[in-house]
Amino acid sequence: MEVTERLNALRNLMVHQEIAAVIVPGTDPHASEYIAEHWQERQFISDFTGSAGTAVVTSDKAGLWTDSRYFLQADEQLAGTGITLFKEGVMTTPSIVAWLGSVLKHGDQVAVNPAMFSVNGLKRLKEDLAVYGLMLNINYDFIAQLWKNRPALPMQPIFELATNYSGRTSADKLSAVRTQMLQAKVDVLLLSALDDIAWLFNIRGSDVEYNPVAISYAIVEAESAILFIDPIKLTADVKDNLLRSGVDTQPYDKISSYIKSLSNGKRIGMDPNKVNYALYKAVPSACQVVEMVSPVVHMKCIKNEVELSGLRRALVKDGVALVKFFRWLEATVPTGEVSELSAIEQLRHCREEQSLFVTESFGTIAGYAEHGAIVHYDSTEESNVTLKAENFFLLDSGGQYIDGTTDITRTVALGDLSAQQKSDFTLVLKGHIALATAKFPYGTRGNQLDILARQFLWQNGLQYGHGTGHGVGHFLCVHEGPQSIRMDENPTILQSGMVLSNEPGLYRTNEYGIRCENLVTVREVETNDFGKFLNFETLTLFPFDRNAIDSSMLTSEEKEWLNSYHQMVYERLSPALDDVEKEWLKFKTQAI
């Protein structure tokens, strides 16, 4: 069916149940960012494929709310569907609830699937709707009724991540979790985030594209732990290894009945921002829910030395792959035979040649010219264009290696650039360097550093709408919390061992986009009478395009950092390159 047909079919169901509006978020029962096809309900109803966004349908209207990363993409994908784009973060854009309050009448019912909303998310929604006299209804799963050819849940086997990559046994991690449960006076810990579960049990899977996780739930108690997962995914070896770590297994769909069977008086710890409302409602009334952030979240985000060593090895391999790719790109663009899609294919091939490579860490963003201004651009057969020897080419990509997860963006000049293009690129690079060289006291939050990356753009009346840095998992999700570097308030302090991205950007609609991204890790550098100080170690290894830089705009300190970085790139990558590749990289890393 076309989108308009799906909307009409949904409205017919709504009429019969006296539902005035349906909210369809772009998530799954595990609060995941990237989700299995089975749960792509918002995409089903709207055709919008971005990783963030919510669709809302009333009897005669429909809207989709998404953030600035997807404004241009949503404009294109929603064209002709009858769905209006609402741009989140723009002052004139009403919230979903405010919009519903303006188009519905007092007493109308708004339906949601409670499995697709976190506990806190659904509670807030109910309270906000009540302000407008609207009622929340959680009794109808309309999308399940409409989606006749819905993809089944994936059933690929999981595998164990050996301790020479993880650095800690699952039994050791469980012991640490139980210590924190004891301190919080919690008898039962419910885990629903897929990356938390994968990290805790040292397992990996392929249920979600780009993220090596398995669809599952977990329960941890003082003397036991249970992984709720479809039995077909468990090989005999994995099951034995889990048992040796004190982990039992039950079918995925038994989680709700297990929660309902908990004995009276149990204190059940769960993160109300991650656990879905349907599971929360399964808790017996005689039990007490303790709202808490899972201890796994903070354990996972601070990488141990084994994980960091693995990531450094992965980034060497990633740098080698990028050298091979960009040499090919430079030689092939003048022939007129390179498109965005063929570039993506070639880059994938270069990564596949590297040891321990598993898959890409997200869908490669290959934005030529005006497509680079679409922050999370997705090249398709319809949008694909040929690269020419002019303008910018923005390439944001990453790999999942068993020893680490990578994420890098490079913007390169494919031909001569204008003075404005060089100025724009250099302003972004200056912000990148300012953040890369920051030194800050222990207790600093990411939002306190965000201005360092934006300051030069702001001074020129320029801005970008996305965050400057996100956390990165270890052979896990490329976007990992709780740490971040962005304008929004985040109480999480930056601690030694955290890995984040450093990626300021600038986007001129219908012209070009620029982003400079490396991965960094937080490390301690000094302790004195004023306290402990931290800085960032840059981990990513690939040069920035000197042809795009206006060197007159760089200070001597900025040039020194860039030259030192480029020297490090050459020293670490050259041993893995042939003579021709070495010469190419040596030229690209010349002092500026």
N, C-alpha and C positions, 0 to 999 in steps of 0.2 A: 504493500500500500504506500501511496505518497503521504507526505506529512499531513496534508489537508484531510485526507481520508482517515488517517489515524485520529486526528483531532475530532472529526465528526463522530467517529465510533466511540471515542471516549465521552463525548458530550451526551450521546444517547444513553450510555450507562449511568452518567451523572443524573440525568433527568429522572430515571426510574428510581433512584435512591434518594432523590431530593438533595443532591449535593450541588452547591453553587460554584465551587472551585476545587481544583486538585493541584497540589504542589508536588513536583517531581524533581528531587535533587539529583545531582550527578555523582552519587557515591554508592556505597554498598553497605551491608550490615556490619562491616569491620572498620568503617570510617576511613577507607583507603582513598588515596589520591588517584592512583591508576587502578582500574577495576577490570575483572574478568568480563567477557562479553555477556555472560548470563545476567549480569546486573546493570548493564548499560541502559537503564530505563529512560533517562533524560535524552540520551542520543536516539533511542527508539522513537520517542514522541516528537522530537524536534529536528533530528538530523544534525544537530550541533555536536561536534566531536571534541571540543576543548576539554581540558582536564578539570576545569572549574566552571560551575554555572548551575543555575536552577531554573526549571521551566514551571510556569504557572498557567493553568487553563481554566477559563470560566465558560459560561454558556455561550458567550459571543465574542470573547477576547482571549488573547494568549500573549504571554510575554516571556522573555528569557533574560535573566540577570547574570552578568559575568563581569570580570575585571578587565583592566586596561590591556593586559597581555593578549586578549582575545577580541578586542573591539572590531578590528578589521576583518578577522576571520569570521566572526559571528555575522557581521554585515553581509558577507558573501554567502554563508551557508543558510541564513534565514530568509534570503531573498525569495519572494514568491510563496512563502509558507503561511503567511498570515500571522506570523509570530513577530511581535515588536521587540527590538533590542533595547534593554535598559542597562545603561552603562554605570556600573557600580563605581563609587569613588568620585563621580561627577556631582557637584553640588545640587544640580537641578533634578537629579534622578531620585524618585521616591523609593523607599524600601518596599519589599514585597508586600509586607503587611499594610503599609500606608496606602499602596496602590489598591490592594483588595478592599480596604476600608472605603476607598473612593468609588469603586465600581460595584460593590455588593451592598445589600441592605441589611439592616439590623436583624439578627437572628439567623442569618444564613450560615450554612455549614461548609467548612473547608476540610477536605479529606487529605490524609497522608498515610503512607505505609510506615508504621512505627519501627519496623526493622531498618529503615533507611535514615532514621534520625537518632542522634545521640540522646542520652537522657537529658542533658542540659539544653540541647537544641530544641527538643520537643517541648520541654517545660517553658522555655522562653517564648516559643511560638504560640503556645496556648495563652500565656499571659498577654502577649502583644495583640493577639486577635481579640481578646476580651475587651481591650480598650475601645475597639470599634464595634463592640456588640456582636462579634462573630464567634461561632462555635467550632471547636476542633473535633473532627471525627476520625477515629483510628480503626474503624471496623471494615474498611473496604480496600482491597488491593486491586485497583482497577487495571493497572498495567499487566498484572498476571492474567487477567481475563482477556485482554486484547492481544497479547503477544503469543500468537499461536505457534510460530516456528522459533520459539525462544531457544537460543543455544544452551546446551546442557552445561552443568558445572564441569570444569576440566578434571581429568582423572589421571594425570601423569604421576609417576612414582616420585617420591622425594628421595633425597640422598643426604648423607651425613657430611658436615663440614669438619674435617679433621682438626685436631687441636694445634697442629703445626701451622694452621691458617687462622684459627679462631683465638688461640692463645690461652683459652680457659676451657675446662671441661664443663659439660652441662651440670654435672653434680656440684661442681664448685659454684657455678652461677646460682643454682637452686638454693644452696646453703646461704649465699649472700642475700637472696630474696627473702628467705625465711627469717633471717636476722632482722630485716626491716619490717617484715610482717609482725614479728614479736613486739618490736618497738611501737608499732602502730596499733597493737592489740587487735589484730585481724586474724581470724581463724581460717578464712578462705579468701584467696585472691583470684578474681576472674580476669582473664586476659582475652582481648578480642582483636587487638591490632596485629596484623599478620607479621610485620617485621619484628615486633616484640617477641612473638612466639618463636619465630625462626631463630632469632639470636639466642634466646634462653635455652632452647633444646639443641642448638648447633645442627639445625637441619636447614636445607634449602630445597626449593621446588621450582616449578615453571608454570604455576597456575595463572599468574598475572603477567602480561606482556611487559618485558623489560625489568621487572622486579622478581628476584629469585625466591619467591615465597610460596607457601602452600596454604590453601584455604582451610582454616582450622580455628578452633577455640582452645583455651587451656584453663585448667583449674590447678592451683597450687595450694596444698594444705600442709600442716606441720609435719606429717609423716608420709604424705603421698603427693603425687602429681599426675594429672591426666591430660593427655593430648587428644582432643576430639577431632578426628580426621577420618575421611573415608578409608576403610580398610584396604581398598584396592591400591592405594598409594603407598602402602607399607611393604617393602621387601622384607624378607626374613632377617637379613643382616641389620637393617635399620631398626626393626622391631626389637631385635635382641640388644642392640646398642642402647636403645631407649630404656629397656628393662634394666640393663646394668646400671643406668643412671638413676634408677628409681622412678621411671616414668611409665605409667600404664597407658593404654590407648582404648578409646571408645569411638563409635561412629560419630561423624560430624553432626548429624541431626539429633543426637541424644543430649546435646548441651542443655536445652531448655528443660527436659524432664529431669536431668541431674540436679539442676538448680532448684526445681520445685520439690525435690526429695530431701533437701538439706534439713537437718534436724533443728528443732526450735532452739533459739538463743544464739545461733551462730552469727558471728560478725563477718560480713562479706565485703571485702574491699574491691572497689571498682572505680575506674576513671569515668565520671559522668560525661566527659567530653568525647569519649571514644566508644564506650559500651552502648549498644543500641537500646532503645526504649522497650522493645519487645522482650529482651532478656531481663531487663530491670523489672518489668512487671511480673516475671516468672518467680521472683524471689518471694518465699513464703512470708506472710505478714508477721509471723512470730520470729523472724530473723531481722537483724539490723544491717542496713546498708551503710558502709563507711566510705564516703566519697574521698578518693585519693588519687594522685597521679601514680601510675604503676612504678614501682621501684626499678623495673627493667628499663624504663625510658632514660633515666639518668645514668644507669650503669652502661647502657648501650652507646650513648653518645660520647663517652670518654674512651677513646681507643687505647688499647694496651700496646706495648712495644711490638708485639708480634703482628698485630693488625696494622700498625703504622709502617713497619718494615715491609709488609706485604703490599701496602698501598704504594710505597715508594717504588717497589719493583714493578707494579702495575703501571705506574706513571712513566717509567722508562720505556716500557713496551708500547704504551700509548703514544709517547713522543716519537718513537721509531715509526709507528704506523702513520703518524701525521706527516713526518718527513717524506715518506714514500708517497703519500697521497698528494701533498702540495707540490712535489716535484712533477708528478703526473699532471696535476691541474695546470700548472704553469706552462707545461709543454703542449697541452692538448687544447686549451681554450682557444688559441688562435686558429685552430682548424675548423672551429664552428661545430664540433661534434660533442660538446659537453653540455648537458642539461642539468637542472637541479636534481632530477631523479637519477641520472647516470652518475653524478658526483656522489650521491648518497650510496649507490651500489658499489662504487669503487672504494669509498672509505670503509665500508663494511668489509670488503675483501681484504683491505690492508690490515684491519684489526684481526680478522679471522686467521691471519698468518701468524699471529702472536701466541705464545704458549699460554695455556690456562684461560684463554678467552672463551666466554660462554655465550654472551649476547650483547646487544647494545643496552645502555642503561636508560635510554629514553628514545623516542622517535627523533631522528636527526633533523635539525632545523637547518635547511639549506636555502637561504633567502638571497636571491640575486636582486640587486637594484631595489625597486620599490617593495619587493617581497621581504626584504630585510627589515622593513619598518613594521612588519607584523611580528610582534615579539615572539609568539609561539607558532610561527608559520608551519603549516603542514603541506608539503609538496604533494600534489596529486596529479593524475594523468590530465585532469582538466586545467590545473593551474601551472603545470610544468612549463618552464621557459628555457631557452638556450642561453648559456652564458656568453657574453661578448667581452672583448678586450677593452672594457670601459666600466666605470662605476665600481661600487663595492660589492663584495660577496661575503655574506655573514654565514658562518658555519658553526653551529652549536651542536656538540655531539659528545658521546661518552660511551664507555665500555664497561661491561660486567666481567671482570676477571675473578677467578676463584680467590686470588690474593688481594683484590681490592676493586673499588668502584671509581670510575673516572668521569669527569665532566669538564669540558673545555670549550670556550668560544674564541674563535679568531675571526677578525674582519680584515679582509685583504683587498688591496687595490688591484683590479684586473686591467687597469689602464691608467692613463693620466687622470689626476684628480684636480678639482677646483680648489681655490684657496679656502672656501667655506668647508669643503669636505675634509681637507687636511686640518683645519682649525677644529672642527667638530671631533675628529678622531683624537687629536692631541688633548683636547679638554677631557675626553673620556679616559684616555691613558693616564693623564695627570691625576685624576681621581683614583684610578686603580693603584697607582704608585703611592699616593698619600695613605690609602688604607693598608697597603702591603707593608709600609714602613712604620705603621703606628706602634707606639709603646704606651701601655696603659696600666693602671693599678689593678690589682686583684679586686674583684667586685664589680668591674665594669660590665655593662650590658651592651648587647649589639646595637640597640637603637641609639646609644650614646656615641657610637663611632660612625654611624651611617653618614653623617654630614661630611666626613672627611672625603668620601667618594663623590659627593654631589657639589662640593663648594665651588669648583671652577665652572661647572655648568650653571649653577645659580647666579654666579657673578655676571654671567652673560645672558641671563633671562631664559635659561634652558632647564629642562627637567626630564626625568624618566619615571614611569609609573610603577615599575616593579621593585621588588626588594633588591638590596645590594648583595646579600649573601644568605644562603640556606645551608643547613647542615647536610652532611653526606654520610650515608651508611657504609659499613664495611662488607662488601659483596652483599649489599642489601639495597634499600631504596635510595635513589639518587637525591631525593628530598627527604631529609630526616630532621625531626625536631629533638628537643625543644629549642635548640640554639638557632639564632638567626641574626642577620644584620640588615635592618630595615627601619623605616621611619616609625612604624607602629610600635607601641610600647610592648616590650616583652620582658618579664621579670627574670628570665634566665640569665645568669651571669656567664661570661666566657671563662672556660677553665682549660687548663693544660690537657692536651689530648683530644680536644674537640677538633673536628674537621669541618670547614665551611668553604663556600665559594666566595670569590671576590669578583663581582661582575657588574660594574656600572655600565650604562649604555646611553644611547641617544637615538631617537627615531623621528625621521622627517617623513610624514605620510606622503605616499606616492612618489618618494624620491629614493631613500635608502635608510638602512639601519646600521648602527655601530654597537658592538658590545665587546668588551675585553674581559675574559674570564679565566682565572686560575683557581685551583684549589689551594687552600692554606690550612695549616694546623696551628693551634694555639700552643705556646710553650712559655715556660718561665725563663726569664733572662736575668733578673736581679732581685735581691732582697737587701734592703738597707733600713735605716732608721725610719723611713717614711712608709715602709711596708714592702709587699711583694709586687713586682712588676712583670708584665707579660708582653709578648709581641707575637707576630705571625711568622711562621716559616713557610715560604712559598714552595709548593710541592710539584706543581705542573711544570712540564718541560717542553716548551716549544716557543720559538721567537715570535715577537710582535712584528708586524710588517713595517719596516723602516720607511718604505715608499709612501706610507700614509701619514707619516709624522712631520709636523712642522717643528724642526729642532729648535728654531728661534724662540719657541714658546716654552721650552723646557729649562728649568734651572739647572745649575751645575750638579746639585744633589740628585735631581731626577735623572739626569744623564748618567750619573755614576751608578745609580741603582739599576737602570736599564742595561748598561754595559756589563755590570757585574752579573745580572740575571742571565743575559745572553751568553756570557762566558761559561756560567754554570750549565746552561742548556747544552752547549757544545761538548763540554768535558764529560757530561753524564751520558749523552746519547751517542757520541762518535764511536765508542768501542763496539757498538752493535750495528754500525753502518758499514757499507762497502765504500771504496775510495771515491766513487762518483758522488754518492750521497754525502760523504764527509765534506767534500769540496762545496757542494750546494749549501749545506748547513753552515759551513765556515763563512761563506759569503753573507748568508742571512743574519749571522750573529756578529758581524763587524761592528766595531765601536761607532757610536754616532757623534 
